[in-house]
């Protein structure tokens, strides 16, 4: 085992996580995969005459015919935004065009953006217009009155028609949102020529009297057109699908989207991932839908107010079910750590948007999980065969629209959530390239348990290594899963790393309560010591917990009165064991700390005494700076220090070392010795390694028996988070020659 002394700075030793773990040269392998290559914040398109803190959102997205310009609808900002992707790895803001109303959808043809705009005064007096906007000079060339509130638009493959779904959406606050609520919706088609709309060619397709649910009030949601200019439309709230002749408006077929029974589904929002519920006769209520060929339709079963089957379905244009994913996609999402527990009582992972595109002769189906913020990429194997899941793609928060870019092997996804009011991540457009290489995400997954259910996980908040087995690690989750505190066993010898076991932390045979686990370390006897961050405002005590290999709490050690007298809610964020002493990293300053200094608290398990040293934080910029982890290895302890900023605002995500010979704790209440720290690694390049924005919480760090280092981020349980967990295999920490 090499001695670890003063280590190289981040500039000298930084290795991107995916590169560190990769053993196959991307240029030498023949396989092609999708990898995210860029993430573009759409607020950079906000015009100078608007407040830069205005809400901005990318929702529905399309691309210019040359594949060089993305165009997206921005409902809250009231217009369309453009992104220059001539260099897709470095997208640039290309401007914003106001639509003087709420854009609901956009499609591009011949240098013009065809934009559906909602101008309704009320739910009972809906109105809208279809605009043709020149992208070159940003002028509105045409405006067609739609006679109602539009939703989606679609252009036919031959470019001769455009269809507009006139939803005339319901008031969700009226009668609990139950339909019928007049006026009824319908679908319009217009002749189209190189971006010019013939407003006088309008054909209306009547949708009334077709659905079994509220037949007088159809609410068309999503339209798609095949090679024969047949228009298919989902009536989401009516749980119905209609196919009609786009030139005449004549109905060709219509059918119910049907219902499903779901077994082993998570139905309760109780702070635990259980997957043990049952749902009967759930209406699919599809949202987005696309033609796969002249006969087959694929639909994302988001659900609305009564349903949502949590997957996707392929049906013939006459209503025959050719494939249904059931819970398989939701399970894959859960095993990638993206299952949104706070949506369990509603629609789970909520597949909403989708795209169909061909790459190297293979047709793919991309299913967008709105609440899981992840995309399932499936190979369409043709009629009579089930689609095959090829990859899960990370994306920004709440993917809404997608476009496959012909001839460039690119995919773009619009992510609608903009958390500017909460100080969180902005809305983004994410770009993916289909190229030779290895998938960079997910970096960590789980498997199925013995009952045939996914091992659900998320909010990983602490990490430690097995003392004897290289590459075997243990992690804990935090209080987001308050009813299910868990120790996860991770096999990092494979790629992606795999969670092989979930051991519940128990007391008296039941899952322990009032824990906010933020740190874990082995006890040298097969068990663990766990550090819980106190939240006295929530009756969660600060403390240390000794558990056996089965997760049963055998000993609880409360913080002493001297510490509790000066406590704040920002408590234990990591724990490590050196000899008989547990060292606990306190996240932020407590009442008796000088500004910019935090405590490393020591608890001697042999003589039950307490002490502490003082650790100097880096200078803070925006937000705050604090500690996330402490790990002992060799003659040093390694400390993760970070700010709480996200995206471009993130500046500090670093690993420091402190020599163990400095760790001589003073008694609590006395003057504490101040540690000297050495920079080991800047995590920022690794956090950018998958083409996304920087997440704020790098919370776990461990070094295994062979000296290989690992780090993991906390995805906040997919609550106001895109759910990404970055598991960084950093390799051996190198010794400086300086």
N, C-alpha and C positions, 0 to 999 in steps of 0.2 A: 504494500500500500504506500503510495508516494506521500511524502510529507508536503503539506500545503502551507506555504509561507505567504509572503507578499505576492499578490497575484496581478496579472496583467490588467490594464485598463480595458474598458469596453471596446475602444477603438481598435486595440491590437488583437483582441481575441473573439470579437463577436462572431457568432455563427448562427445563421438563421435556423430555426428549429427544424424545419423540414429538410434542409440541406444536411444538418448534423445527423439526422436519422436515416437519410437515404443512402442505400447501398447500390442502387442502380442508376447509371448515367441516363438522364432523361433523353439525351440525343441518340442513345444506342438502343433503346427499347422501341419496339414497333407499336406498342399499345398507345392509343390516344385516350385522353380523359379531359374532363372539364375542370378548369381551375379558375378561381376568381383572380383577376389581374388588376382591377381598379375599383375604387369606391368613390363616387363623385357626390359631394354634398350639394344639394340643389339650392340651398340658401345663397350660394355664390352667384346665382342668377338673379337675385333680387335687385331690381333697378335702383339706381342711386336716389331717385326721388321718393322711394319708399323706406320705411323704417327697416333697418337691417335685422331687427329682432322680430319682424313680422313672421307669422306662421307661413310656412311654404311646404308644399307636398308634391311629390311625384307619384301619380296614380296610374293612369293608362299611358302606354308608351308605344311608339312606332319609330321607324327609321326611314331616312330618305332612300330613294331608289339606288343611289350609288353606295349606300351603306356607311356614309361618312358623318351623318348628322342624326342624332336622336332627338325626338320631339315628344314631350310628355305633357299631360294635362295637370294643371296645378289649381285645384279647386279653391283652397283657402285664399290664394293670392289673386285668383280671378283671371287666369290666362294660361298660356302655354309657354313652356321653357324649352330651350334648345341646348344640346351638348355636342360639342365638336369632338368626334372620336376618330379623326384621321390617324392619330396615335392612340389606340385603345387603352394602352397602359398609362396614358397621361391625358385623360379627358379634360376638356376646357369649357368653361362657361361660354355660351354663344348667344345669350340674350333671352329676353322675355317679351311676349306680346300679349297685351291685355285683350280680353274677349268681352268685357262689359257684361258680365254675367258669370255664372258658375260653369266652367267646362266639365263635362261628365265623361267625355271620351274623345280620342283623336286617332285619325288614320292619315297616312301621307301618300300622295300620288302626284307625280309630275311636278315636283317642286312646290306643291301646295299642301298645307295641312287642312284636313277636313275635320272641323271641330263641332261637336254637339254641345250646345250651351243652354243651361237651365236659366230661364228668366222669370220663373213663376212668382206670382204675388202671394200665393197660398196653396195649400194642398187641394183646395176645391176650385182654384182658378189657375191651373197649371199652364205654362207656356214655355216656348223654347225656340231656338233657331239653329240652323246648320250653317256654319261659316266656312268659306273657302279662303284661306289666308296664304298669301305669297310669303314663303320663307326668305326669299331674296331681299325684298324691300319692306317686309313686315306689314304690308297693306292688306286690308280686308277686301278681297275681290268680289265676293258674293255673300248674300245672306238670304237663306230660305226660311220662311216661317214654318214651324213644325206643328203648330196647333196643340202642343202639349209638352210635358216635361220629359226630355230625353234621358236615356241611359247610355247604352253602348252603340257603337257604329262598327260596320265592317264593309270592306271593299271586296268585290268578287275577284277571283283569281285572274279573270281576263280583263279586269279593270273597267268593265262597262256599267257596273251597278254599285251603288252604295246603299246599305240598309241601315235604318235607325230604329232602335227600340224606344218606343214612347211608353215609358213606364207609368207615368202619373201615379207616383208612389204614394203609399198610405201614410197617414199620420200615426206614428207609433204611440203617441200619447192619447189617442182617441180610441175609446173602447178597448184598451189594452192592445191596440194595433191590429185587432181582428178585422179581416176583410169579409164582405165587400165594403169598400169605401169609394164612392164615385168621385170623379169620372173614371171610366174604364180606360185601360191602356190599349195600344195597338202597335203595329209595325209599319214603317214607311220604307219604300225604295224609290230611288231616283236614278235616272241615267247619268252617267259620269264619263267625262272625256278629258284625260290628261289634267286632272285636278279641277276641271270646270264642271259644276253641277247644273243640270237642267232642272230648275225649280218647278217648271210647268209639267214635268213628266211624272210627277208624284203618283205613286200607286199605294193604296192603303190595304193592308191585310188585316181583316177583322179577326180578333182572337176570342171574342165572346162566345159563350155557349159550348165551349170545348172541354174545359177542365171539370173534374168532379168537385173540386174545391172552389167555391166562390166563382162559378162560371160567368156571372155577370160582371165581374171585376178582374179581368186578366191584368197582370202586372209584368209585362215583358222585361227581361233583365239583360240577357246577353244574346247577340246575334252572330252568326257565322254563315259563310256562303261557300258552296262547293263548286266544282268545275262545271256543273250543269246549271249554275245560277239558281240552285235550290237553297233557300234560306231556312236555317234551323234556328229556333229561338227558345230559350228557357223562360218559363213563367215560374219564377222561383217560389213566390208565396203560394202559388196554385199547385206546386209540385207537378208540373206538366211540361211537355215538350211539343212544339209544333213545327212542322216542316211545310213550307209553301213555295209556290213558284214565284221567283223574285220579279219576273216580268209582268205577271198578271195579278198576283196576290191570291191566287187560288190555293186552297189548302190541299196538300198532297197526303199528309198523314198527321196524326196527333196521338199522344199517349201519355199516360201517367208515368212519372219518374219512379214510382213504386216506393216500397218501404223495405226496411231490413230489421232483423233481430241481431242484437249485439251481445255477445257473452264475453266475460272477462274484460270489461271496460271500466275505466275510472270515471265515476259519476259524482263524486263528492269533493268539495273544495275544503278539505279538512287539514291541509298541511301535511299530506302524506301521498305517496304514489303507490296505490294499491292494486288497480286493475282487477277488481274482483266483483264488479257490478254487472247488472243486466239491464238492457233496454229493449223493449218490444215495439214492433211496428213503427219504427222511426222513419218518417218521410225523408227522402234524400234531399229534396229542395235544392237542386243544383243551381249554381251561379254561372261561372264561365263554362263555355262549351266550344269545342272545335271539331271540324270534320277531320277524320283520319284518311278517308278516301271517299268515293262517291256513295258508299253505303253506311259507313261506320261513324258514329259520333262518340267523343269522349267528353265527360262532364265532371266538374269538381263539385262534390256534394257538400257545400258549405253549410247549408241550412239557413233558416231565417228565424221565424218565431215559433215554429212547431217541430222543426226537425234538424237535419244535419247528420249524415251517416258517417262522417269523419274520414271519408275516403273518396275514391273516384270510380266511375262506372263507364264501361263501353257498351253502347247500345246500337242496334241497327236503326235505320231511319224509319222503320215501322214499329219500333218499340221492343224488339227482342233483346234481352240482356245477354250480351256476349262475354262480359267479364265484370266482376265487381271485386274491388280490392279489400272489402271488409275492413278489418282493423289492422291489416298488415302494414300499411303506410304509417299509421299512428304508432304502432309498435316500433317500427324502425326509427321514427322520430324520438320516441322515448329512449331507445337504446343509444341514441346519439346525444342524449341529455337535453333535448329541446322540447320535451312535453310540457305544456303550460298548465300546471296544476290549478291555477286560479280560473281556468276555463272548463274544469272537469264537469261542473254542473250545467254547462251550456253546450258547446259544440266541440270541445276538445281542441285538437290541433287545427281545426277549421280550414280545410282546403278550400280556397276561394278562386284564385286565378289559375290560368294554365296557358301553355303555349305548345304548339306542335311545330317541329322544325327538322330538317334533314341535314345530317352531317356525314360526309363521306359515304353517301348512299344509304345510311341508316336513319330511319325516322325515329325521332325521340318525342316523348311526351314529358313536359315539365309541369309538375303539380306544385303549386305555391301554397305553403301552409302559412296563413295570415298570422295566426297566434303563435306558432312555433318558430316563425321567422327562419324557415329552411325550405329548400326546394328538393323534391324528389325527381330525379332524371331517370325515366324509364325508356327502355328500348321497345318500340312497337314491333312485335314479331309477326304481325299480319293476322288476318281473320282466321279464327279457329285456334289461335295460340294465345296464351296469356302474355301480357307485357312483362318484361324483366327489369327489376330495379338495377340500374347501373351505378348510380352515385347519389349521395346527398350533398347538396351544395349550400354553403353558408351564405347568408345575405344580410342586408340591414333589417331594420325593424319594420314588420308588417308588409311583406311583399304583396303587391296588388296587381301589377301588370307586367307582361314580359313580351319580348320580341326576339325571334331568331333572325340573325342577320345573314342573309344569303351571300355566298361567295367569300365570306371573310372568316368563317368558323368562329363566329362570335354570338354570344347571347347576352342580352341586356334585361335587367329586372328593375322595375320601379318600386320603391319601398315608401309607403305613404306616411308612416308615423313621423311626426315632428314634435319632439318633446321640449321645444324651446321654453315653454312656460314652466317646466319642471327642471330646467337646467340640464337636460339630458341630451341625447344624441339627436341630430337633425335628420330630416328625410334625405335619402340617398338614392342614386342610381348605381347599381352594381354591374360590372362587366366581367364576363367569363370568356375564356378562350378554350377551344377544343384543339388540343395539340398533344404531341408525344410527351410522355412523362408519367409521373405518379400523382395520384390524387393527394392534395395537401390537407384535405379535410374530409371527414372528421379526424381529429387527432387522438380521440379516446372514445370508446364505445363500451357498451355492456352486452350481455347475452340474455338468454331466457332462463327463468328459474325452473325448478323441478315441476312446478304446476303449469308450465307452458305459458307463463306471463313474463313480460319484459322486466328486467331488473331496472327499475326506474331510478334516476339519479339526477343531481343538479346541485348548484350552490356549493361546490367543493371549496372548502375554506381552510384546510390544513393538510399537510403532507409529511410523511416520514417513510423511512426505508426499513425493510427487513434486515435484521442484523446478520443473517446467514445466507440469504438467497439473493444473488445479484438480480437487479431489475424488478424485484417484487417490492411494491410500495403499498402504503395504507393512507387513505384519505378520510376526512369526515365532512359531513354537510352541516350547514349552519341552521339558524332558527327559522329560516323560511319553511323548512319541513319540520315544524315544531313537534308534530305528533309522530315523527319517525326519525329520531336521531340515529345515525348509522355510521359504521366503520366500513369503508369499501376496500376490498383487496384488489390491487391493480397489477396486472402483468405487463410491464413495460418492455419486455423482451420481444414483443411483436408490434407490428405497425398496421393499423393504429393500436395504441395501447388498449388493453381490454380489462374492464371491471369484471372479475370472475366470481365475486362473492359480495353479498351485502349482509353485514352482521349488525343487527339492531342493538343499540345501547339500552339495556333494560335495568329495571329496579323492581325486585319482587316478582319477576316473571312477566312484567308488562313493560311496554316501551316507556322509557324514562321521560319525565316532563320537566319543564322549566330549565331547559338547557339551550345554550347558544354556542355550539361547539365551534371553536376557531383554531384549535391547535391539537396536535397528536404527536406522541413520541412513544417508542417501545420502552417497556420496563425491564428488558433483559431476561424476563422469565416467561415469555409467551403472551403476556398481556400488554396493556397500554396505559399511559397517563393521558388524560384529555383535559384541555383548558377550555373553560366556558366563559364567554364574555358576558359580564353582568349587565343587566338592564333593570335597575331598581325601580324604574317607572313601570316596568312590566312584571315585577316580582321575580325576575331572574337573577339569582345571586352570582356574584363573582366567585369562582372557585376552581379547584382541581379535582378530577375524578379518576380513581384507579379502577380499571376494569380488567376482567380476565379475558382469555382468548375468545370466549363466547359473548363478550360484550356486557356481561353482568357487572354492575357497579359493586365493588367490594369495599371501597373507602371513598369518602368525600371530605375534602379539605377546604374549608372556607378561608377566605382572606382574613388576615388578622385585623383587629380593631384599629391599629395604627394606619393601615392602608385604607380601610373603609371610611375612616374619618375624612380622607381627602379624595375619595373616589369620584369619578365621573362615569358616564355610560360607556365611554370608549375604553374598554378594558382589555382583557387578554386576547392577543391576536396570534399567538404561537407559543409552543412549549418545546423544550428539548432537555435531555438528561445528560449530565456530566457527573460521573461517579454517583454519589448519593443525592446530588442536588438537581432539582428541577429549575430551569431558567425560563421565565415567562416574559414575553415581549408585550408591553402595554402600548396600545396603539397610539394614543395622543397624550398631551400634557394633562396631568391631574392638578388638583388645586395647589399643591405645594411645589410643583415643578416650575423652573424658570421657563420663560417663553423660548421655544425652539429646542427643548430638552425633554426626553421621556425616560421612563424607568425600564430597566431590565430587572425584574424581581426574582429573587432566589428563595427557594424553599428546600431546606435540607430534610430529606425524608427519614434520615436516621435519628437526628436529634430534635426534629420538628421546629427548627428555628427559621426565622425569616430575615432577609436582608435585601439590598438593592444596590445597583450602580446607575449612573446617569449616562444616557446615550444622546449625542448631539445630532439633531435633524438637519437635513439640508435646508437652505433658505426656501421658504414657500413663495409661490407666486399666487395665481388664482386658487381659490379653495383652500384646502388644508393639506398638510404633509404628515404622514404617520408611518407606523410599522405594520407589517402584515405577517411576518414569519420570522422564526429563529431556528437555526439548525446547527448542531455541533458535528464537526468532522475533523479528525486529526487534531491539530493544535489550534484550531480556530472555531469560532462560531460565525455563521453566515446569516445576515439579517436583510430581509426585504423591506425596502423603504419606498414609499410611493405617494404621489398626490392623488386626489380624488377626481381628477379631470379625465375627460373622454375625448376621443377624436383628435382634432388639431390642437385642442387646448391642453392635451396631456403632455407634460414635460419631464416628469420624474417617475420612472419605474426602474429602480436600480437594486443591485445586490452589493452589499458591503460585507467586509469581514472585520472581526475583532479578535485579537489573539486571546486565547484562553487564560494566559498568565495575567491578563489585566482584570479578569473577573474575580475580584476580591470584594465581596459585598460588605458594605457598611450596614450597621443596624438601622432599621427604619427610624426616621425622625432625626438622624444625624446627617451631617454634610456627606453627600454621595460622591464617590470618585467618578470623574468624567472619562469616558472611554475615548480612545483614538481609533478611528475607523479607516479602512482602506477600500477604495472602489474595486469591485471585482468584475461587474458586468452591468451594462446598460441593456435592459430588457426591451426597449422600444423597437429596435429593428426586428427582433423576433416576434413582437406583437403585431407587426405590420406584415409578417411573412405570408399571410394568406390573402393579401390584397384588400383587406378591410380596414376600417378605422380602428384606432387604438381603443381597446376596452380599458375600463378604469381599474379593475381589481385583479392584480396578480397577488394571490393569497397563499399559495403553497410552494414550498421549496424543500427538496430533499437530495441527499447524496447517498447512493447505494454502496454496498460492500466493496465494489470495484472502483469506487471513486467517480462514477458517472453521476452527473447532476441532472435534476428534473425540476420543472416548475409548472404550475397550473393556475389558471384563472378561475374566478368565481363568477358564474353567469346569473346570479341573483334570482335563480328559480324562474327565469324567463318572465319576470315581472318588470315592465318598462325596460326590457333588455332584449337584444336579438338572440339571446340564448347561446351564443358561442362560448365554448370552453376550449381554450388553447392549452394543449399539453405539450410543453416544450422539452424535447430531449436535447440537453445542452452538451452532452458528452463529458469527457474529463475536464476538470478545471486545471488550466495550465499554470505552471509555476513560473513566476517572473525571473528573469536573469538579472534584473536591476538590483 
